[in-house]
Amino acid sequence: MTHPNPWRRSHADHPSPLARRQFASDNYSGICPEAWQAMADANCGHAPGYGDDAWTARATDLLRQLFEVDCEVFFTFNGTSANALSLAAICQSYHSIVCHQLAHVETDECGAPEFFSNGTKLLPLPGAQGRVEPDAVAETVLKRTDIHYPKPRVLSVTQSTEMGTVYTLPQLQELHEVTRRYDLRFHMDGARFANAVATLGVAPKEITWKAGVDVLCFGGTKNGMAVGEAIVFFKHDLAHEFAYRCKQSGQLASKMRFLAAPWVGLLQSGAWLKNAQHANRAAARMETGLLAIPGVEFLAPREANACFVRLPVETCEALKARGWRFYTFIGAGGCRLMTSWDTSDEDVDALLKDIRELMATPAVV
C-alpha cells in the first residue's frame, strides 16, 4: 500500500540502519565527519539566535573567501527554498524564467518558484545532455516582445545538470553573453556545484561571478551536510531586503548556527571539495565498469557524480528485487545511478556485479 503522505509509513517500509549504501541519490548519504564535528562544536553552550552568532558570521566570511569576492550570503534549509526565494528576488510576477526542460525548478519543486514569485512563468527549453543552448535562449527571449507575454527576465542553469553533465567555462561565458545582450539575470542552481568544481578543476569564482552569474544556490545537503544550502548573491542590490523573504517563508532558522556550522566545517577543512572529488571518482569507477558490460547504453556522458544509463526493464526490476534503489524517472529503462561522498569502491563493485550477472542471464527472473 502506498500513502499519499510520505511520512505515513510503517517501520517495515524502511531499511535497516545497517543497510547497504544506495545509488538513488546523494541525499541518501549520511553526514560527513567535518560537518558532524562542527555541529557538535556549535552545540557547546548558548549562542544568539536568528543568525546573530559567530558560526553564521564565520560561515559567511568563509564563503566570501572561497569565491574571492564580497557577496551577500543567506542560509536556508533546502534547495527548493533556495531556488524559489532567490528567483523571486530577481523577478517580478509578470516576468518569466528561461530554464532547461529537465531543470529541478521546472520538474521537482512543486511550483515553488512560481508560488514565491507570485506567478512568474517558467519557459522550459530542450537541450542536449541537460544543458540549455545560447541560441535557444535568444530565440525564446525574442519569440514575443509584446506586453501580453511574460517578459523573460532570468536565465536559470543547473551546475552540474540534471543529466550529470557540467557546463564548461566557455559554455557559461556564451550564456552570459546572451544574458548581457538581453538584460537577463543569471541564476545558477548549484545543488551539486562542488561536483562541477571538482570536474572542471577551476576556482569557484571562475564559473560563477566572473562568468556573469548573479546568484548561486550552493548545495550543502548533497555535499555531506545534514541539511542546508547557501544562497550567494554576487550583486548586493539583488539581495535588497532578502532577509525578509527568508523570514516570511519560514527559512530564518531560530538556531541558525546549526545551519551555518556545517559550512564552517566543510569550508575550513576543504571537505566540500574533497567530498565532491570522492563522489566523482566513485561515479568514474562505475562508468568504467558499466562500459565493460554488453548491452548497457549511456544516455549522457558521465562528467560529475552520476551515471545515466539505459538497462532492460527486467534488469531494473531484478536489481530492485535484490535490494538496490535508484531512480528511473527518465523513461522505461533509463536509470540514474548517483554516487556520494561516502560511496565506497566495494559499494560500486557490488552493484556492478549484480548488473553484470543479470545482463548475462537470458531470462531475468
C-alpha positions as CSV (number, residue, x, y, z in Angstrom):
1,M,0.0,0.0,0.0
2,T,1.3,3.5,-0.8
3,H,0.4,6.5,1.3
4,P,-0.3,10.0,-0.1
5,N,1.6,11.3,2.9
6,P,5.2,10.2,2.5
7,W,5.7,10.4,6.3
8,R,3.0,7.8,7.0
9,R,5.0,4.7,6.5
10,S,5.5,1.8,8.8
11,H,8.8,0.6,10.2
12,A,8.7,-2.2,7.7
13,D,8.8,0.3,4.8
14,H,12.3,1.5,5.9
15,P,15.5,-0.4,5.5
16,S,17.7,-1.4,8.4
17,P,20.0,1.3,9.7
18,L,22.8,-1.0,8.6
19,A,21.5,-1.4,5.1
20,R,23.9,-1.0,2.2
21,R,24.7,2.4,0.7
22,Q,22.5,3.1,-2.3
23,F,22.6,4.9,-5.6
24,A,19.3,6.6,-5.9
25,S,20.5,10.0,-4.6
26,D,23.3,11.7,-2.8
27,N,20.6,12.8,-0.4
28,Y,20.7,9.2,0.9
29,S,24.2,9.7,2.3
30,G,25.0,10.5,5.9
31,I,26.7,13.5,7.5
32,C,30.4,13.7,6.8
33,P,32.7,13.9,9.9
34,E,33.7,17.5,9.3
35,A,30.1,18.7,9.3
36,W,29.2,16.5,12.2
37,Q,32.1,17.8,14.3
38,A,31.2,21.4,13.5
39,M,27.6,20.9,14.7
40,A,28.9,19.2,17.9
41,D,31.2,22.2,18.5
42,A,28.3,24.6,17.9
43,N,26.3,22.7,20.4
44,C,28.6,23.7,23.3
45,G,26.6,26.3,25.3
46,H,24.3,29.1,24.2
47,A,24.6,31.5,21.2
48,P,22.4,34.3,19.9
49,G,19.6,33.2,17.6
50,Y,18.4,34.1,14.1
51,G,21.9,34.3,12.6
52,D,23.4,36.8,15.0
53,D,26.0,34.3,16.1
54,A,29.7,33.7,15.5
55,W,29.1,30.5,13.5
56,T,27.0,32.2,10.9
57,A,29.4,35.1,10.7
58,R,32.3,32.7,10.2
59,A,30.5,30.7,7.5
60,T,29.6,33.9,5.6
61,D,33.2,35.1,5.7
62,L,34.5,31.7,4.5
63,L,32.1,31.7,1.6
64,R,33.4,35.2,0.7
65,Q,36.9,33.9,0.9
66,L,36.0,30.9,-1.3
67,F,34.5,33.0,-4.0
68,E,37.2,35.7,-3.6
69,V,34.6,38.5,-3.6
70,D,32.4,40.5,-1.3
71,C,29.0,38.9,-1.6
72,E,25.7,38.6,0.3
73,V,25.1,35.2,1.9
74,F,21.9,33.6,3.3
75,F,21.3,30.1,4.6
76,T,18.2,28.1,4.0
77,F,17.1,24.6,4.9
78,N,16.8,23.1,1.4
79,G,17.4,23.6,-2.3
80,T,13.7,24.2,-3.1
81,S,13.6,27.2,-0.8
82,A,17.0,28.5,-2.0
83,N,16.0,28.4,-5.7
84,A,12.4,29.7,-5.2
85,L,13.4,32.6,-3.0
86,S,16.4,33.7,-5.0
87,L,14.4,33.6,-8.2
88,A,11.6,35.5,-6.6
89,A,14.1,38.2,-5.6
90,I,15.3,38.8,-9.1
91,C,11.9,38.6,-10.8
92,Q,8.6,40.4,-10.8
93,S,5.4,38.4,-11.1
94,Y,5.0,39.5,-14.7
95,H,8.4,38.1,-15.7
96,S,9.5,34.7,-16.9
97,I,12.4,32.4,-16.2
98,V,14.2,30.5,-19.0
99,C,15.5,27.1,-18.0
100,H,16.1,23.6,-19.3
101,Q,13.0,21.4,-19.5
102,L,14.6,19.0,-17.1
103,A,15.6,21.7,-14.6
104,H,14.8,21.0,-11.0
105,V,13.0,24.3,-10.8
106,E,10.7,23.1,-13.5
107,T,10.1,19.4,-12.7
108,D,10.8,18.9,-9.0
109,E,9.8,21.8,-6.9
110,C,6.0,21.6,-6.8
111,G,5.6,25.1,-8.3
112,A,7.6,26.8,-5.6
113,P,9.4,29.2,-7.9
114,E,6.0,30.3,-9.3
115,F,4.4,30.4,-5.8
116,F,7.1,32.6,-4.1
117,S,7.4,34.9,-7.1
118,N,3.6,35.4,-7.2
119,G,3.2,33.8,-10.6
120,T,6.5,34.2,-12.6
121,K,6.2,31.9,-15.6
122,L,8.9,29.2,-16.4
123,L,9.8,28.8,-20.0
124,P,11.4,25.4,-20.3
125,L,13.8,24.6,-23.3
126,P,15.1,21.4,-24.7
127,G,18.8,21.0,-24.8
128,A,21.3,18.1,-25.4
129,Q,22.6,16.4,-22.3
130,G,20.7,18.7,-19.9
131,R,22.3,21.9,-21.0
132,V,20.5,25.0,-22.4
133,E,21.9,26.4,-25.7
134,P,22.6,30.1,-26.1
135,D,20.8,30.2,-29.4
136,A,17.7,28.6,-27.9
137,V,17.7,31.1,-25.1
138,A,18.0,34.0,-27.5
139,E,15.2,32.6,-29.6
140,T,12.9,32.3,-26.6
141,V,13.6,35.8,-25.5
142,L,12.8,37.2,-28.9
143,K,9.8,35.0,-29.5
144,R,7.4,37.5,-28.1
145,T,8.2,41.1,-27.0
146,D,4.6,42.4,-26.7
147,I,3.0,43.4,-23.4
148,H,0.7,40.3,-23.5
149,Y,3.6,37.9,-22.9
150,P,5.5,37.4,-19.6
151,K,8.8,39.3,-20.1
152,P,11.9,37.0,-19.9
153,R,14.0,38.2,-17.0
154,V,16.1,35.3,-15.8
155,L,18.2,32.5,-17.2
156,S,18.5,29.6,-14.7
157,V,21.0,26.9,-15.2
158,T,21.9,23.9,-13.1
159,Q,25.5,23.1,-12.4
160,S,26.1,20.1,-12.6
161,T,23.0,19.4,-14.7
162,E,20.1,17.1,-14.2
163,M,21.7,14.7,-16.6
164,G,25.0,14.6,-14.8
165,T,26.9,16.8,-17.2
166,V,28.8,20.0,-16.5
167,Y,28.7,23.5,-18.1
168,T,32.3,24.4,-19.1
169,L,33.7,27.9,-18.6
170,P,33.3,28.7,-22.3
171,Q,29.7,27.5,-22.3
172,L,28.9,29.7,-19.3
173,Q,30.6,32.6,-21.0
174,E,28.5,32.2,-24.1
175,L,25.3,32.1,-21.9
176,H,26.5,35.2,-20.1
177,E,26.8,37.0,-23.4
178,V,23.2,36.2,-24.1
179,T,22.1,37.4,-20.6
180,R,24.1,40.6,-21.1
181,R,22.6,41.2,-24.6
182,Y,19.0,40.7,-23.5
183,D,19.3,42.1,-20.0
184,L,18.6,38.8,-18.2
185,R,19.6,37.9,-14.7
186,F,21.8,34.8,-14.4
187,H,20.8,32.3,-11.8
188,M,22.6,29.1,-11.0
189,D,21.1,26.1,-9.2
190,G,24.2,24.6,-7.7
191,A,22.8,21.7,-5.7
192,R,25.9,19.8,-7.0
193,F,28.1,22.9,-7.6
194,A,31.0,21.3,-5.7
195,N,31.0,18.3,-8.0
196,A,31.2,20.7,-11.0
197,V,34.2,22.5,-9.5
198,A,35.8,19.1,-8.9
199,T,35.2,18.1,-12.5
200,L,36.5,21.4,-14.0
201,G,39.4,21.9,-11.6
202,V,38.8,25.7,-11.5
203,A,38.4,28.2,-8.8
204,P,34.8,28.7,-7.8
205,K,34.9,32.3,-8.9
206,E,35.7,31.4,-12.5
207,I,32.4,29.6,-13.1
208,T,30.2,32.0,-11.0
209,W,30.6,35.8,-10.8
210,K,33.4,36.0,-13.2
211,A,31.3,34.1,-15.7
212,G,28.4,36.5,-15.1
213,V,26.4,34.6,-12.6
214,D,24.3,36.9,-10.4
215,V,23.1,34.5,-7.7
216,L,24.2,30.9,-6.8
217,C,22.3,28.4,-4.8
218,F,25.2,26.4,-3.3
219,G,24.3,22.9,-2.2
220,G,25.4,21.6,1.1
221,T,23.0,18.8,1.7
222,K,24.3,16.7,-1.2
223,N,27.9,17.5,-0.2
224,G,27.9,15.9,3.2
225,M,25.7,18.1,5.4
226,A,22.6,17.0,7.2
227,V,20.6,19.9,5.8
228,G,21.3,23.4,4.4
229,E,22.0,25.4,1.3
230,A,23.8,28.8,0.9
231,I,22.3,31.5,-1.3
232,V,25.1,33.7,-2.6
233,F,24.3,37.0,-4.2
234,F,27.2,38.3,-6.2
235,K,25.4,41.7,-6.7
236,H,24.5,43.3,-3.5
237,D,21.5,45.2,-4.8
238,L,19.8,41.9,-5.8
239,A,19.7,40.9,-2.1
240,H,17.9,44.0,-1.0
241,E,15.5,43.0,1.8
242,F,16.1,39.4,1.0
243,A,16.2,38.6,4.8
244,Y,12.5,39.4,4.9
245,R,11.8,36.8,2.2
246,C,13.6,34.2,4.3
247,K,11.7,35.1,7.4
248,Q,8.3,35.2,5.6
249,S,8.9,31.8,4.0
250,G,9.9,30.1,7.2
251,Q,13.6,29.9,6.3
252,L,15.0,32.1,9.0
253,A,16.3,29.5,11.4
254,S,15.9,30.4,15.1
255,K,19.0,28.4,15.8
256,M,20.8,29.5,12.7
257,R,24.2,28.3,14.0
258,F,23.2,24.7,13.3
259,L,22.7,25.5,9.6
260,A,25.9,27.6,9.4
261,A,28.3,25.5,11.4
262,P,28.5,22.6,9.0
263,W,29.6,25.1,6.3
264,V,32.4,26.1,8.6
265,G,33.4,22.5,9.0
266,L,33.4,21.8,5.2
267,L,35.0,25.1,4.1
268,Q,37.8,25.3,6.7
269,S,38.8,21.7,6.2
270,G,38.4,21.7,2.4
271,A,36.0,18.8,2.8
272,W,33.5,20.5,0.5
273,L,35.9,19.8,-2.4
274,K,37.3,16.5,-1.1
275,N,33.8,15.1,-0.8
276,A,32.9,16.1,-4.3
277,Q,36.1,14.7,-5.7
278,H,35.4,11.4,-4.0
279,A,31.9,11.2,-5.3
280,N,33.1,11.9,-8.8
281,R,35.8,9.2,-8.6
282,A,33.2,6.7,-7.4
283,A,31.0,7.6,-10.4
284,A,34.0,7.3,-12.7
285,R,34.7,3.8,-11.4
286,M,31.0,2.9,-12.0
287,E,31.3,4.3,-15.5
288,T,34.3,2.2,-16.3
289,G,32.5,-0.9,-15.1
290,L,29.3,-0.2,-16.9
291,L,31.1,0.4,-20.2
292,A,32.5,-3.1,-20.0
293,I,29.1,-4.7,-19.7
294,P,27.5,-5.5,-23.1
295,G,24.0,-4.0,-23.6
296,V,24.4,-1.0,-21.2
297,E,23.7,2.2,-23.0
298,F,24.8,5.6,-21.7
299,L,22.3,8.3,-22.0
300,A,24.7,11.2,-21.3
301,P,28.4,11.5,-20.7
302,R,29.5,10.9,-17.1
303,E,31.0,14.2,-16.0
304,A,30.2,14.5,-12.3
305,N,28.8,12.1,-9.8
306,A,26.1,10.3,-11.8
307,C,25.8,7.7,-14.5
308,F,22.7,7.9,-16.7
309,V,22.2,4.5,-18.4
310,R,19.6,2.5,-20.1
311,L,19.1,-1.0,-18.8
312,P,16.5,-3.6,-19.8
313,V,13.3,-3.1,-17.7
314,E,13.6,-6.7,-16.5
315,T,17.1,-5.9,-15.2
316,C,15.9,-2.9,-13.4
317,E,13.2,-4.8,-11.7
318,A,15.6,-7.6,-10.8
319,L,18.0,-5.1,-9.3
320,K,15.3,-3.7,-7.2
321,A,14.3,-7.2,-6.1
322,R,17.9,-7.6,-4.9
323,G,17.6,-4.5,-2.7
324,W,19.1,-1.8,-4.9
325,R,17.4,1.6,-5.0
326,F,17.8,4.0,-7.9
327,Y,15.7,6.4,-9.9
328,T,14.1,5.6,-13.3
329,F,12.4,8.9,-13.9
330,I,13.8,9.4,-17.3
331,G,11.8,6.8,-19.2
332,A,11.5,3.0,-19.3
333,G,14.9,1.5,-18.6
334,G,16.5,4.9,-18.1
335,C,18.4,4.8,-14.7
336,R,20.2,7.4,-12.7
337,L,23.0,5.9,-10.6
338,M,24.2,8.6,-8.2
339,T,27.3,8.4,-6.0
340,S,28.0,10.4,-2.9
341,W,30.8,11.4,-0.6
342,D,30.6,8.1,1.3
343,T,30.3,5.7,-1.6
344,S,33.0,3.1,-1.4
345,D,34.7,1.0,-4.1
346,E,33.0,-2.0,-2.6
347,D,29.6,-0.4,-3.0
348,V,30.2,0.3,-6.7
349,D,31.6,-3.1,-7.3
350,A,28.7,-4.9,-5.6
351,L,26.2,-3.1,-7.9
352,L,28.3,-3.7,-11.0
353,K,28.5,-7.4,-10.1
354,D,24.7,-7.7,-9.9
355,I,24.2,-5.8,-13.2
356,R,26.8,-8.0,-14.9
357,E,25.1,-11.2,-13.7
358,L,21.6,-10.0,-14.6
359,M,22.6,-8.7,-18.0
360,A,24.3,-12.1,-18.8
361,T,21.2,-14.0,-17.9
362,P,18.9,-14.7,-20.9
363,A,15.7,-14.7,-18.9
364,V,15.8,-12.4,-15.9
365,V,13.7,-13.8,-13.0
